[in-house]
C-alpha cells in the first residue's frame, strides 16, 4: 500500500520541494517501466544506449503526464503507467490499427464526437484515461478483465489462450514490477 503520510500544506513547503515531490511521484515508476526496454539485453551496443538516452526524457515526460492524468480522476496511476508502457513504451506513436498516443487510443472510438476522428484535436491521454476508467467500471474494478476489455473492446475476456489475456498479463507484469520496487500500488 502507498505510504500513509500527510503532505505539508503548500504554503509550508518550499516551492522546490513541492516540485521535486511531484516529479519523484512518477519518476521512479516511470523509470522502472522504461528499464524493461533493456530486458533480455546482456550488453547493449553504444548506439542502443545513445538512442535509449536520447529517447528517455521525452518518454519520462509522457509517463508523468499519464500518471498525473490518472491521479486527477482517481484511477490507479501505476495501472495507467503500465498500460502506457505496454501500448507505446511512452511514445507518441500510431499503430497499424490507428491507435495513437501513449495509451494507444483509437480516436474514432474514444475521443469526444466534437473532436476530429483522426485524433489530432483530441487529448489522447485524457481519452485513454477515460477509457481505462470505463473498463474498470464495467469490470467491477477487476484489473485483468478491465485490461482485456481495454485491449479488445466489449468482447474482451480475461481467459487463457486469448490475445487480450496475454495483453492483460503483459500490463500486469509491468504493474507488479513497479509495485515490488516502489510499494506504491493499490492492489498488489
Phi and psi restraints in degrees (value plus and minus 20) as a CYANA .aco file:
   2 UNK   PHI     -83.9   -43.9
   2 UNK   PSI     120.5   160.5
   3 UNK   PHI     -77.7   -37.7
   3 UNK   PSI     111.1   151.1
   4 UNK   PHI    -112.9   -72.9
   4 UNK   PSI      61.5   101.5
   5 UNK   PHI    -142.9  -102.9
   5 UNK   PSI     122.1   162.1
   6 UNK   PHI    -110.6   -70.6
   6 UNK   PSI      98.9   138.9
   7 UNK   PHI     -86.8   -46.8
   7 UNK   PSI     128.8   168.8
   8 UNK   PHI     -88.6   -48.6
   8 UNK   PSI     136.9   176.9
   9 UNK   PHI     -80.9   -40.9
   9 UNK   PSI     128.1   168.1
  10 UNK   PHI     -76.8   -36.8
  10 UNK   PSI     -56.3   -16.3
  11 UNK   PHI     -93.8   -53.8
  11 UNK   PSI     -32.9     7.1
  12 UNK   PHI    -113.6   -73.6
  12 UNK   PSI     -36.3     3.7
  13 UNK   PHI    -126.2   -86.2
  13 UNK   PSI     109.4   149.4
  14 UNK   PHI     -75.4   -35.4
  14 UNK   PSI     121.4   161.4
  15 UNK   PHI     -73.1   -33.1
  15 UNK   PSI     -61.0   -21.0
  16 UNK   PHI     -83.7   -43.7
  16 UNK   PSI     -55.2   -15.2
  17 UNK   PHI     -91.3   -51.3
  17 UNK   PSI     -55.6   -15.6
  18 UNK   PHI     -83.5   -43.5
  18 UNK   PSI     -66.4   -26.4
  19 UNK   PHI     -81.5   -41.5
  19 UNK   PSI     -65.1   -25.1
  20 UNK   PHI     -81.3   -41.3
  20 UNK   PSI     -61.2   -21.2
  21 UNK   PHI     -83.1   -43.1
  21 UNK   PSI     -61.9   -21.9
  22 UNK   PHI     -84.5   -44.5
  22 UNK   PSI     -64.8   -24.8
  23 UNK   PHI     -84.1   -44.1
  23 UNK   PSI     -66.1   -26.1
  24 UNK   PHI     -89.9   -49.9
  24 UNK   PSI     -44.9    -4.9
  25 UNK   PHI     -76.1   -36.1
  25 UNK   PSI     -58.8   -18.8
  26 UNK   PHI    -132.1   -92.1
  26 UNK   PSI     -31.8     8.2
  27 UNK   PHI     -80.7   -40.7
  27 UNK   PSI     -70.1   -30.1
  28 UNK   PHI     -83.9   -43.9
  28 UNK   PSI     -70.4   -30.4
  29 UNK   PHI     -78.5   -38.5
  29 UNK   PSI     -59.4   -19.4
  30 UNK   PHI     -86.2   -46.2
  30 UNK   PSI     -62.3   -22.3
  31 UNK   PHI     -84.3   -44.3
  31 UNK   PSI     -60.5   -20.5
  32 UNK   PHI     -82.5   -42.5
  32 UNK   PSI     -64.5   -24.5
  33 UNK   PHI     -82.4   -42.4
  33 UNK   PSI     -63.5   -23.5
  34 UNK   PHI     -85.2   -45.2
  34 UNK   PSI     -47.1    -7.1
  35 UNK   PHI     -80.9   -40.9
  35 UNK   PSI     -41.2    -1.2
  36 UNK   PHI     -83.6   -43.6
  36 UNK   PSI     -40.3    -0.3
  37 UNK   PHI     -82.4   -42.4
  37 UNK   PSI     -48.1    -8.1
  38 UNK   PHI    -118.1   -78.1
  38 UNK   PSI     -17.0    23.0
  39 UNK   PHI     -80.7   -40.7
  39 UNK   PSI     110.3   150.3
  40 UNK   PHI      64.8   104.8
  40 UNK   PSI     -20.5    19.5
  41 UNK   PHI    -122.0   -82.0
  41 UNK   PSI      92.2   132.2
  42 UNK   PHI     -87.3   -47.3
  42 UNK   PSI     -75.9   -35.9
  43 UNK   PHI    -154.9  -114.9
  43 UNK   PSI      79.0   119.0
  44 UNK   PHI     -86.8   -46.8
  44 UNK   PSI     127.4   167.4
  45 UNK   PHI     -90.1   -50.1
  45 UNK   PSI     143.2   183.2
  46 UNK   PHI     -80.9   -40.9
  46 UNK   PSI     -59.9   -19.9
  47 UNK   PHI     -86.1   -46.1
  47 UNK   PSI     -55.0   -15.0
  48 UNK   PHI     -85.6   -45.6
  48 UNK   PSI     -63.4   -23.4
  49 UNK   PHI     -84.4   -44.4
  49 UNK   PSI     -62.1   -22.1
  50 UNK   PHI     -83.9   -43.9
  50 UNK   PSI     -63.5   -23.5
  51 UNK   PHI     -84.1   -44.1
  51 UNK   PSI     -64.6   -24.6
  52 UNK   PHI     -79.7   -39.7
  52 UNK   PSI     -65.2   -25.2
  53 UNK   PHI     -84.2   -44.2
  53 UNK   PSI     -64.0   -24.0
  54 UNK   PHI     -84.2   -44.2
  54 UNK   PSI     -51.8   -11.8
  55 UNK   PHI    -110.4   -70.4
  55 UNK   PSI     -34.1     5.9
  56 UNK   PHI     -86.3   -46.3
  56 UNK   PSI     -67.4   -27.4
  57 UNK   PHI     -85.8   -45.8
  57 UNK   PSI     -64.4   -24.4
  58 UNK   PHI     -82.2   -42.2
  58 UNK   PSI     -54.8   -14.8
  59 UNK   PHI     -87.7   -47.7
  59 UNK   PSI     -60.9   -20.9
  60 UNK   PHI     -81.5   -41.5
  60 UNK   PSI     -58.1   -18.1
  61 UNK   PHI     -84.1   -44.1
  61 UNK   PSI     -66.3   -26.3
  62 UNK   PHI     -83.2   -43.2
  62 UNK   PSI     -60.3   -20.3
  63 UNK   PHI     -80.2   -40.2
  63 UNK   PSI     -65.7   -25.7
  64 UNK   PHI     -82.5   -42.5
  64 UNK   PSI     -60.1   -20.1
  65 UNK   PHI     -82.9   -42.9
  65 UNK   PSI     -59.7   -19.7
  66 UNK   PHI     -84.1   -44.1
  66 UNK   PSI     -66.4   -26.4
  67 UNK   PHI     -81.4   -41.4
  67 UNK   PSI     -63.9   -23.9
  68 UNK   PHI     -84.9   -44.9
  68 UNK   PSI     -62.2   -22.2
  69 UNK   PHI     -82.9   -42.9
  69 UNK   PSI     -61.1   -21.1
  70 UNK   PHI     -85.2   -45.2
  70 UNK   PSI     -63.9   -23.9
  71 UNK   PHI     -82.2   -42.2
  71 UNK   PSI     -57.6   -17.6
  72 UNK   PHI     -79.5   -39.5
  72 UNK   PSI     -50.0   -10.0
  73 UNK   PHI    -131.1   -91.1
  73 UNK   PSI       0.2    40.2
  74 UNK   PHI      40.8    80.8
  74 UNK   PSI      14.9    54.9
  75 UNK   PHI    -119.0   -79.0
  75 UNK   PSI     122.8   162.8
  76 UNK   PHI     -75.1   -35.1
  76 UNK   PSI      90.8   130.8
  77 UNK   PHI     -82.3   -42.3
  77 UNK   PSI     -52.1   -12.1
  78 UNK   PHI     -88.3   -48.3
  78 UNK   PSI     -55.3   -15.3
  79 UNK   PHI     -83.7   -43.7
  79 UNK   PSI     -67.2   -27.2
  80 UNK   PHI     -82.6   -42.6
  80 UNK   PSI     -61.3   -21.3
  81 UNK   PHI     -82.3   -42.3
  81 UNK   PSI     -60.9   -20.9
  82 UNK   PHI     -85.4   -45.4
  82 UNK   PSI     -61.4   -21.4
  83 UNK   PHI     -81.4   -41.4
  83 UNK   PSI     -67.0   -27.0
  84 UNK   PHI     -82.0   -42.0
  84 UNK   PSI     -57.1   -17.1
  85 UNK   PHI     -85.0   -45.0
  85 UNK   PSI     -67.0   -27.0
  86 UNK   PHI     -87.8   -47.8
  86 UNK   PSI     -60.4   -20.4
  87 UNK   PHI     -85.7   -45.7
  87 UNK   PSI     -64.3   -24.3
  88 UNK   PHI    -162.3  -122.3
  88 UNK   PSI     -24.9    15.1
  89 UNK   PHI      45.4    85.4
  89 UNK   PSI       7.7    47.7
  90 UNK   PHI      43.8    83.8
  90 UNK   PSI      21.7    61.7
  91 UNK   PHI    -140.6  -100.6
  91 UNK   PSI     142.3   182.3
  92 UNK   PHI    -115.1   -75.1
  92 UNK   PSI      51.2    91.2
  93 UNK   PHI    -125.8   -85.8
  93 UNK   PSI     154.0   194.0
  94 UNK   PHI    -149.7  -109.7
  94 UNK   PSI     109.0   149.0
  95 UNK   PHI    -104.6   -64.6
  95 UNK   PSI     152.7   192.7
  96 UNK   PHI     -85.0   -45.0
  96 UNK   PSI     -39.6     0.4
  97 UNK   PHI    -116.2   -76.2
  97 UNK   PSI      -4.6    35.4
  98 UNK   PHI      50.7    90.7
  98 UNK   PSI       0.4    40.4
  99 UNK   PHI     -99.3   -59.3
  99 UNK   PSI     112.4   152.4
 100 UNK   PHI    -144.8  -104.8
 100 UNK   PSI     137.8   177.8
 101 UNK   PHI      58.4    98.4
 101 UNK   PSI     157.7   197.7
 102 UNK   PHI     -84.7   -44.7
 102 UNK   PSI     -45.1    -5.1
 103 UNK   PHI    -120.8   -80.8
 103 UNK   PSI     -11.5    28.5
 104 UNK   PHI      40.8    80.8
 104 UNK   PSI      30.6    70.6
 105 UNK   PHI    -104.5   -64.5
 105 UNK   PSI     112.1   152.1
 106 UNK   PHI    -112.9   -72.9
 106 UNK   PSI      85.5   125.5
 107 UNK   PHI     -75.4   -35.4
 107 UNK   PSI     -58.7   -18.7
 108 UNK   PHI     -85.8   -45.8
 108 UNK   PSI     -38.8     1.2
 109 UNK   PHI    -120.3   -80.3
 109 UNK   PSI     -51.8   -11.8
 110 UNK   PHI    -133.3   -93.3
 110 UNK   PSI     -28.7    11.3
 111 UNK   PHI    -115.2   -75.2
 111 UNK   PSI     129.7   169.7
 112 UNK   PHI     -75.9   -35.9
 112 UNK   PSI     130.2   170.2
 113 UNK   PHI     -81.5   -41.5
 113 UNK   PSI     -46.0    -6.0
 114 UNK   PHI    -101.9   -61.9
 114 UNK   PSI     -18.1    21.9
 115 UNK   PHI    -122.2   -82.2
 115 UNK   PSI     136.3   176.3
 116 UNK   PHI     -84.4   -44.4
 116 UNK   PSI     119.6   159.6
 117 UNK   PHI     -86.2   -46.2
 117 UNK   PSI     -34.6     5.4
 118 UNK   PHI    -103.9   -63.9
 118 UNK   PSI     -23.0    17.0
 119 UNK   PHI      61.6   101.6
 119 UNK   PSI     -23.6    16.4
 120 UNK   PHI     -86.9   -46.9
 120 UNK   PSI     -52.5   -12.5
 121 UNK   PHI    -119.5   -79.5
 121 UNK   PSI     -20.2    19.8
 122 UNK   PHI    -115.0   -75.0
 122 UNK   PSI     120.4   160.4
 123 UNK   PHI     -98.3   -58.3
 123 UNK   PSI      78.8   118.8
 124 UNK   PHI     -86.3   -46.3
 124 UNK   PSI     -50.6   -10.6
 125 UNK   PHI     -89.9   -49.9
 125 UNK   PSI     -67.3   -27.3
 126 UNK   PHI     -81.4   -41.4
 126 UNK   PSI     -59.9   -19.9
 127 UNK   PHI     -84.8   -44.8
 127 UNK   PSI     -60.2   -20.2
 128 UNK   PHI     -86.2   -46.2
 128 UNK   PSI     -62.5   -22.5
 129 UNK   PHI     -83.7   -43.7
 129 UNK   PSI     -60.8   -20.8
 130 UNK   PHI     -82.0   -42.0
 130 UNK   PSI     -60.9   -20.9
 131 UNK   PHI     -85.4   -45.4
 131 UNK   PSI     -60.9   -20.9
 132 UNK   PHI     -82.0   -42.0
 132 UNK   PSI     -63.9   -23.9
 133 UNK   PHI     -79.5   -39.5
 133 UNK   PSI     -64.7   -24.7
 134 UNK   PHI     -84.3   -44.3
 134 UNK   PSI     -62.9   -22.9
 135 UNK   PHI     -88.3   -48.3
 135 UNK   PSI     -52.7   -12.7
 136 UNK   PHI     -85.1   -45.1
 136 UNK   PSI     -61.6   -21.6
 137 UNK   PHI     -86.0   -46.0
 137 UNK   PSI     -64.7   -24.7
 138 UNK   PHI     -80.6   -40.6
 138 UNK   PSI     -58.0   -18.0
 139 UNK   PHI    -111.8   -71.8
 139 UNK   PSI      -9.4    30.6
 140 UNK   PHI      36.1    76.1
 140 UNK   PSI      18.7    58.7
 141 UNK   PHI      44.6    84.6
 141 UNK   PSI       5.7    45.7
 142 UNK   PHI    -104.6   -64.6
 142 UNK   PSI      92.6   132.6
 143 UNK   PHI     -79.3   -39.3
 143 UNK   PSI     -64.1   -24.1
 144 UNK   PHI     -81.9   -41.9
 144 UNK   PSI     -67.4   -27.4
 145 UNK   PHI     -84.8   -44.8
 145 UNK   PSI     -62.3   -22.3
 146 UNK   PHI     -80.8   -40.8
 146 UNK   PSI     -62.3   -22.3
 147 UNK   PHI     -88.3   -48.3
 147 UNK   PSI     -56.4   -16.4
 148 UNK   PHI     -83.3   -43.3
 148 UNK   PSI     -61.7   -21.7
 149 UNK   PHI     -88.0   -48.0
 149 UNK   PSI     -61.9   -21.9
 150 UNK   PHI     -77.4   -37.4
 150 UNK   PSI     -60.2   -20.2
 151 UNK   PHI     -98.8   -58.8
 151 UNK   PSI     -58.7   -18.7
 152 UNK   PHI    -132.2   -92.2
 152 UNK   PSI     -33.4     6.6
 153 UNK   PHI      74.4   114.4
 153 UNK   PSI    -190.0  -150.0
 154 UNK   PHI     -80.0   -40.0
 154 UNK   PSI     -39.8     0.2
 155 UNK   PHI    -105.5   -65.5
 155 UNK   PSI     -20.7    19.3
 156 UNK   PHI     -86.7   -46.7
 156 UNK   PSI     114.8   154.8
 157 UNK   PHI    -152.8  -112.8
 157 UNK   PSI     122.5   162.5
 158 UNK   PHI    -110.9   -70.9
 158 UNK   PSI      53.3    93.3
 159 UNK   PHI    -149.7  -109.7
 159 UNK   PSI     113.9   153.9
 160 UNK   PHI     -72.2   -32.2
 160 UNK   PSI     122.2   162.2
 161 UNK   PHI      74.9   114.9
 161 UNK   PSI     -31.6     8.4
 162 UNK   PHI    -118.6   -78.6
 162 UNK   PSI     126.0   166.0
 163 UNK   PHI     -82.6   -42.6
 163 UNK   PSI     -56.2   -16.2
 164 UNK   PHI     -89.9   -49.9
 164 UNK   PSI     -44.5    -4.5
 165 UNK   PHI     -88.4   -48.4
 165 UNK   PSI     -63.9   -23.9
 166 UNK   PHI     -82.3   -42.3
 166 UNK   PSI     -58.8   -18.8
 167 UNK   PHI     -81.7   -41.7
 167 UNK   PSI     -68.3   -28.3
 168 UNK   PHI     -78.9   -38.9
 168 UNK   PSI     -62.0   -22.0
 169 UNK   PHI     -83.8   -43.8
 169 UNK   PSI     -58.4   -18.4
 170 UNK   PHI     -83.7   -43.7
 170 UNK   PSI     -64.2   -24.2
 171 UNK   PHI     -84.8   -44.8
 171 UNK   PSI     -65.5   -25.5
 172 UNK   PHI     -86.7   -46.7
 172 UNK   PSI     -48.2    -8.2
 173 UNK   PHI     -85.1   -45.1
 173 UNK   PSI     -66.4   -26.4
 174 UNK   PHI     -82.8   -42.8
 174 UNK   PSI     -63.8   -23.8
 175 UNK   PHI     -75.9   -35.9
 175 UNK   PSI     -67.3   -27.3
 176 UNK   PHI     -89.3   -49.3
 176 UNK   PSI     -53.7   -13.7
 177 UNK   PHI     -82.3   -42.3
 177 UNK   PSI     -63.8   -23.8
 178 UNK   PHI     -86.5   -46.5
 178 UNK   PSI     -62.3   -22.3
 179 UNK   PHI     -77.0   -37.0
 179 UNK   PSI     -68.2   -28.2
 180 UNK   PHI     -83.9   -43.9
 180 UNK   PSI     -54.6   -14.6
 181 UNK   PHI    -105.6   -65.6
 181 UNK   PSI     -43.7    -3.7
 182 UNK   PHI    -139.0   -99.0
 182 UNK   PSI     -35.5     4.5
 183 UNK   PHI      32.5    72.5
 183 UNK   PSI      23.3    63.3
 184 UNK   PHI    -143.4  -103.4
 184 UNK   PSI      -3.1    36.9
 185 UNK   PHI    -119.0   -79.0
 185 UNK   PSI     136.6   176.6
 186 UNK   PHI    -100.7   -60.7
 186 UNK   PSI     -56.1   -16.1
 187 UNK   PHI    -155.5  -115.5
 187 UNK   PSI      55.0    95.0
